[in-house]
Amino acid sequence: MSTPRGTVTIDVEACKGCALCVPACPPQVLSMSPDRNRAGYHYPVLADGCTGCAACQLICPDFVFEVYRAARPAGVR
């Protein structure tokens, strides 16, 4: 199991519910919420375990993800 190295924020109101991010997520920590945003779309929710890989950000046509990566300790590659 990989050590979490980052996280993402999700602009749920900008999401149009395409769900492309869910299968693109290598650690499989994204799923679609049963809830809907103001426009009526389901949106992704994040579970623990995000690595900050940015796959969701790269595939999202609506740019709803912002990736944050943790600084690595000195000497760690």
C-alpha positions as CSV (number, residue, x, y, z in Angstrom):
1,M,0.0,0.0,0.0
2,S,1.3,3.4,-0.9
3,T,1.8,6.2,1.6
4,P,-0.4,9.2,1.0
5,R,1.7,12.0,-0.4
6,G,-1.0,14.5,-1.4
7,T,-4.6,15.3,-1.7
8,V,-7.1,17.1,-4.0
9,T,-9.8,19.6,-3.6
10,I,-12.9,19.2,-5.7
11,D,-15.1,22.1,-7.0
12,V,-18.3,20.1,-6.8
13,E,-20.4,22.9,-8.2
14,A,-18.3,23.0,-11.4
15,C,-18.6,19.3,-12.0
16,K,-20.8,18.0,-14.8
17,G,-20.8,14.4,-13.6
18,C,-18.9,12.7,-16.4
19,A,-17.1,10.4,-13.9
20,L,-14.0,10.1,-16.0
21,C,-11.9,10.7,-12.9
22,V,-13.1,7.6,-11.1
23,P,-11.5,4.9,-13.3
24,A,-8.5,7.2,-13.9
25,C,-7.6,7.3,-10.2
26,P,-4.7,4.8,-9.7
27,P,-5.2,4.5,-5.9
28,Q,-9.0,4.1,-6.5
29,V,-10.0,6.7,-3.9
30,L,-12.6,8.6,-6.0
31,S,-16.2,7.6,-6.3
32,M,-19.3,9.4,-7.4
33,S,-21.5,10.8,-4.7
34,P,-25.2,9.9,-4.6
35,D,-25.8,13.6,-3.9
36,R,-26.1,16.2,-6.6
37,N,-24.7,19.7,-7.0
38,R,-26.9,22.7,-7.7
39,A,-26.9,21.9,-11.5
40,G,-28.2,18.4,-10.8
41,Y,-25.0,16.5,-11.4
42,H,-23.5,13.8,-9.3
43,Y,-19.9,14.7,-8.4
44,P,-16.8,12.8,-7.2
45,V,-15.9,12.4,-3.5
46,L,-12.5,11.6,-2.2
47,A,-11.7,8.8,0.3
48,D,-8.5,8.4,2.2
49,G,-5.4,7.3,0.3
50,C,-4.8,10.0,-2.3
51,T,-1.2,10.1,-3.5
52,G,-1.4,13.4,-5.3
53,C,-0.7,11.8,-8.7
54,A,-2.9,14.3,-10.5
55,A,-4.5,11.7,-12.9
56,C,-7.9,13.1,-12.0
57,Q,-6.8,16.7,-12.7
58,L,-5.4,15.7,-16.1
59,I,-8.5,13.8,-17.3
60,C,-11.1,16.2,-16.0
61,P,-12.7,18.2,-18.8
62,D,-14.2,20.7,-16.3
63,F,-11.0,21.4,-14.3
64,V,-12.7,20.7,-10.9
65,F,-9.6,19.2,-9.2
66,E,-6.8,21.1,-7.5
67,V,-3.9,18.9,-6.5
68,Y,-1.8,19.4,-3.4
69,R,1.4,17.4,-2.8
70,A,3.2,17.0,0.5
71,A,6.8,17.9,0.7
72,R,9.1,14.9,0.8
73,P,11.6,14.7,3.7
74,A,15.2,15.5,2.8
75,G,17.0,12.5,1.3
76,V,13.9,10.8,0.1
77,R,13.4,10.4,-3.7
